[in-house]
Amino acid sequence: MKKHLLIASTLFISMVSFAQGIVFEQGTWKQVLEKAKLTNKPIFVDVYTTWCGPCKKMNSEIFPLAEVGKVYNANYVCYQIDAEKGEGIEFAKKYEVKAYPTYLFIKPDGTLFSRALGSMPTSNFIEVSKTAMIEMNDPKPLASWDKEYLTKKNDIGFLLDYMNKRDKLGKSNALQFNEYLKLLPEEKRTSDTIINLYKKEERNLNVNSLAYKNLQKNKDEFFKKLNVNLYGYLFDGILNSLKEATITKNEKLLNEAIQACDLLPQNNIRKSKEELYMDYYKGTGETDKYVKYATAYCNDQLMNISTDSIAKHDKSRLAQIEKAISSGSFSGIDSIQLAMLRKSKSHVESDAISLKLNNIAWEIFSKIQNVNILQDALKWSERSLVLTPTNGSYMDTYANLLYKLGRKDEAIAKLETAIHYYTEVEKGDTSGFKKTIEKIKAGEKTW
């Protein structure tokens, strides 16, 4: 009788688990690999971070669904790992995870055979599982493709298939894309096949590559097919090059990225040249050069944008939203969401400028001792609060600058204002502000 009860209990637990969606294993990655070997199942890994919005959405809305659990629990040993904590850091490096959430499909021996990326609807997520199973049973693994590539890199058909295989595993095809373009005559370098390759390789474009130069050279033709996405691809190539230049401390590549930025229409530039220089010198730790560009950018540009101009931009953005609402573009959301949308879009330009001013002011505060430069940063911080007067984080920046400049009482008063606002309006956590006040009163560093 007890045995029958035990069996019934086990079945009940199993049914509950499936009803709750994906059942993720606990323990270490080594233990998960061992279980995969014992059960002869591949592994599904959700690689996430605590700050990732799409990760949270998948975890709360998709993973718990019964239909999702039915597919994933039956076919995989399932596991979640934080890419920024513990063994997740090395795990993410090993499997080249660069965005979140990333879904990895791994054999019991640790070999990756498929991957997918991002938040998606239930049907798509289930389809990802089916695609992965097909890939797992593919008799030709990537190692075989790599070996064949050595002798077939001039074969157009092979290169396309090879890039498709690598793409499914999340591998960059930057080199292969350039080789493919070299094999094509000029008139075929804007075909639909090439467009699809750009869509896949956007994250790997570099200003020195043939793929990037092809976009520049044929931008009119590409614009017909990609519209404004063309400038997104071009600017992504600039940012990718800037990242590489920063890691390798390559000022030549930095300047090439800046030159590429100069060729873009002004209204399609996501960051100014000064911001690109600032990002580079912040990344390389060259504080004096960072300060040079930050000072010029804030004093010559951000501080000189009139409040009337900012208000005009905000009014224009809001008018666009009202037009979209009237046309029925947001018919699927309720009145509360519409009110929130209107509110957020009514001060987009103000928010963008104040955010930049605050971030630069904080960077100066945390790195600089020079009083004159700190005085400049205080002015930038002050204007961020003029544009966004109720932002507690901006008040915190302003208070810290005041304290570093020896204006202790004013700093405490500003932090108390931030605490009052967060307590009465935002209902947020004020512990950070209180700790800073304690440090100021004790004469301790807050940086």
N, C-alpha and C positions, 0 to 999 in steps of 0.2 A: 504493500500500500504506500509506504513511504517513497519507494522507488518511483511509483506512478505519479505521486505528487511532485517529486523532484523533476521528472520529465515534463509534466504539465507546467510547472513553474518556469523551467528553462524555455519552453516554447513561448510562454506568455512574455517573458523578458525579451526574447528575440523579436516577437511581434511588436512590442512597444518600441523597441529600438528602431525598427524599420519605420514605424509610424512617426517617429520623431525625426526622420530624415537621415542624413549621413551620420554614421557612427565613427567618430575619429578616435584612433588609437592614442593612448597615453604612453609616456615613457620616452626613451631616447631613440635617435635615428637608427642606431645599431640594433635595438630591440625590434624596431619596425621591420628592418631588413630580415631579421631572423624569423619573424612571424610570416613574412612574405614567402620565404623559402619553405617553411613548414607547410603552409597552405597552398603553395604553388600558385600564388596570385601576384599580379603586378601591383604596384603601389600608386595611389593617387595622393599627391601632396598639394595642399593649398598653402602657398607662401604669401604671407601677409605682413602688415605692420600695424601698430596700434593706432596710428594717425590716419590711415588710409580709409577714406569715405566709401569707395566702391567695395573694399574688403568687408567693411561693416555691413553694407547692404546685402552682399552675398551671404554672409554669415547669419544674418537675422531673417532674410526673406526667402532665400533659395535653398541653402543647405538643409533647413529643417523640414522641407516638403517631403511627403511620403513617396511621391513618384520619383523624386531625385534619389532619396535614400535607397529605394528598391533597386535602381540601376547601379549606383556606385557601391553599395554594400555587397551586392552579389558578385561584382566583378573585380573589386579592388580591396586591398588593405588601405584604409584611408587615414591620412595624417595631416596635421596642421603644424606649421612652424613659423615663428616670428623671425623675419630676416634680419632684425636688428638686435636680437638678444641671444645669449648663450651660443649653442652650437649652430643656431640659425645663421649667424654671420658667415661662418666658413661654408655652410651649406649653400647659401645664396651665391657666394663667390664661385664655388665649384660648378654649380649648374647655371652660372651666368644670368642670374635673375637681376633685371634692371628696372622693372616696373611692377606695380602691385594692383590687384592680386595677380600672381602668376600661378598657373596650374601645371604641375609637372606629372608626367606619367613615366614611371621608372620600373625596370625589371628587378626581380629579387637580387640580381648581382650588382645593382646600382647603376645600370646602363639606362640613360634617358632615351625614350623612344617617341615621345610626343609632348607637346606643350600647348597651352592656350593662355590667353591674357584677358583680364578685365571683367567688369560687371556685365552680366547678360541675362536675358529672360530664361525661364525654365527650359523651354524647348531647345534653345541653343545650347544650354549647358549639358543637357542630356545628349545632344548630338555630338558635343565635344568628346564625351565618353565613347560613343560609337566609333568616331573617327580615330580615336586613340587605339582602340582594339584592332582596328584594321591595320594601323601602323605597326602595332606590336607583332602582328602575324606576317608582316612584310618579309619575304625571304631574303631581301637585299638590304642589309643594314648600312648605316652611313659609312662605316669603315670601308665597305666594298665600293661605294660611290667615290670616296676620297681617293682610293687607289686607281680607279678608272679615270678620274679627273686628270691625273698626271699625263695621260696619253690622249685624252679627248677634249682638252680645253679649247681647241679650235673648232669643235663640232657644235654648231648653234643649237641643234635639237637636244643634244646631251646637256649642254649648259643650262637650258631652260628647265629640264627635268631635275638636274642637280640642284639648281637654286630652289626649286619647289620643295625638294626633300629637306634641304637645309632650313628653309623658312618654317617648315612644320616643327622643327626642333629648336626654333628661336635663334638660329645661327645667322650672323651677319653675312650678306652677300655683296658687300661693298666691292670687293676685289672681282668677284665673278660678274657683277653687273657691268663694271668697266670693261672687262674682257669681252663680254657679250656685245656691248656697244661698238667696240673696235672692229668686230667682225661684220657689222652692218654698214651698208652705204648710207650716206648722209640723209637721203630722202626717206629712209625707213626708221630713223631715230626718234620719230614722234608718233609711232603707231600705237594702237590700243594696247598691244602687248607691252610696249615700253611704259605706257601710262600705268598699267597694273604693277609693273616692277617698281615704279616710283612710289606708288601707294604703299608697297611693302617695305621699301628701303629708305623711306623718309628719315627714319631715326638714325641712319648710318651715313647720310650724305656729308661730304666734306668739300670745302670750297676749292681744294686742289684737284678733286676727282674729275674724270671725264663726264661722269653722270651729272655733276653739278654744272660744269661748263656747257653741257648739252642743254640743260634747262635755261641757262642764261642766253645762249646763242639763239634758241628757238622759242623764246618766251612768248612771242605773239601767237604762235601756233599752239603752244601748250595752254595759253590762257583761254583759248576757245573751248578746250576740253576740261580744264581744271578750274577755270575762273580764279577767284581770289585764293584758292588753295595753292595755286602756283607760288604765290609770295610766302605762304606758310612753309612750303617745302624749301624755298630759297633761304628763308630766315632760320629754319631748323638746321640747315647746313652751316650757317654762320655760327649758331650756338654750339653745334657739335664740334666745329673747328676751334671755337673759343675754349671749350672744355678740354680738348686735347692739348691746345697750346698752354693752358694753365698747368696741366699735369706735367708736361714736359718742359715748362718754362721756355717756350719757344716764341719769342717776340716777333719773329718773321711771320709765323703762321697767324699770330694775333693781328698783325698789320694787314695780312691778306684777307682776313675775315672782316676787318674794318673797311677795306676797299670794296669788298663784295657788298657790304651794307650800304655804301655810298651809291651803288648802282640801283638800289631799290627805291620805288616811289615813297616819298616821305610819309604818306598816310598808311603805308603798309609796313612800317618799321615798328616792331614791338618794343625795342629798346634803342635809346640814342647811342651815338658813338661814345659819349662820355660814360654812359652806363656800362658799355662793353669793356672799356678800359678799367673802370672801377671794379667790375667783376673779376677781371684778370688779375689786377694788382692786389685785390683782397685775397684771391686764391693763392697767389704766390707769396703773400706775406710782405709785400713791398709797401709798407704803410705810407711812406712819404709820397710816393707816386699816387697811391689811392687818394690821399688827402688833396693832392693837386687837382685831380679830376673831379673829386667830390665837391670841392669848393667852387670850382668853375661851373659845374652843373647846377648846383643849388643857387649860387649868387647870380649867375648870368641867365639862368633859365627858370627854374622852379619858383624862385622868389619874385620874378618879374612878370609872372602870369597874373593878369588882373582878375579880381574877384568877379567883375562883370563878364569877362571871357569864360571863366569857369562856370558861372551861373548859366550862361548862354548854352554851353556844351551840355550841361545837365538838363536844361529845359528841352533841348533838341532830342536827347536820348529818351526822355520821358514821353515826348510827343510820338516818337517811333513806337514805343511800347503801347501807347494808347491807340495808335492806328492798328497795331497788330491785334489788340484786344477787340477792337471794333469789327475787325475782319473775321473774327472767330478763331484765330490761331490758338487762343488759350481757353477754348470752350470746355476743355476737360478738367479744369481746376475750379475750386470753389471760391466764394467771395473773400474768405480769409486769406487764401493763398494769393489771390489777385491783389489784395491790399498790401501784402508783404512784397509782392513783385513790384508794384508801383513805388513803394517806399525805397526799395533797394536801388531801383533805376533812377530815382529822382536826384541822386548825388554821386553818380558813378565817377565823374571827373574829379569832384572834391575828394572822394575817397582815394582815388589813385594818386593824386598829388600829395595828399597828407601822408599816405603810407610811405611814399618814397622819402619825403622829408624826415619822417620819424625814423625810418630804418637807417638812413645815413647819419642822422644826429646820434643815434644809439651807437653806431659803429665808431664814430669819432669819440664819444664819451668813453667807450670801453678801451680805446687804444691810445688816446692822445693826452698829453699833459700840458701842452702849450695853451696858455690862457687865451690868446687871441683867437686861436682856432676853436676853442671851446665856446667862446663868446659867439662866434659865427654859428656854431651848432645849436646854441641856445635860441638864436633867432629862427633857425629852421624849425626847431621843435615848437617854438611859440606859434609859428604860422600853421603847423600841422594841427594845432589845437584850435586855431581860428577857423580852419576849414572843417574840422571834426571835433567840436568842443566837448563832447561827452565820452571820448574814448579813454578809458582808464589806463591802457597801456601807454598811450601817448603822454598822459599826465605823469606816468612813472618815468618816462624818458626825460621829460622836462625837469622833474624833481631831482633826478640823479645829476643832471647837468648843473642845476642850481647848487647842489651840495658840493660837487667837485670844484665849483667856483667860489666856495666859501660862504654861500648864502643858505646856511643851515636852517634857519627858522622858516624861510620861504619854502624850502624843499619839503619840510614836514607839513606845512600848511597845504601844499599842493597834493601830497599823498593822502592827507586826511580828506581832501575834496574827492579824490579818487575812491577812497573807502566809502564815503557817504553815497556817492553815485552808484557804486556797485551794490551797496546794501539796499538802497531805496528803489533803484530802478532796474538794474540788471540782475539782482539777486545772485551775483556771482561770488567766486572765492576771493576773499580779500587777504588771505594769509600772507601772500607774497609782499603786498604793500606794507603790512604790519611788521614783517621781519625787516624790511628796508628801513622803516622808521626806527626800529630798535637799534639797528646798526648805526644810523645817523646820530642818534642820541648818545650812543657809546663812543662816537668818533671813529668807528671802524670803516674800512673800505667797503663800498657797495659794488665795486667792479673787479 
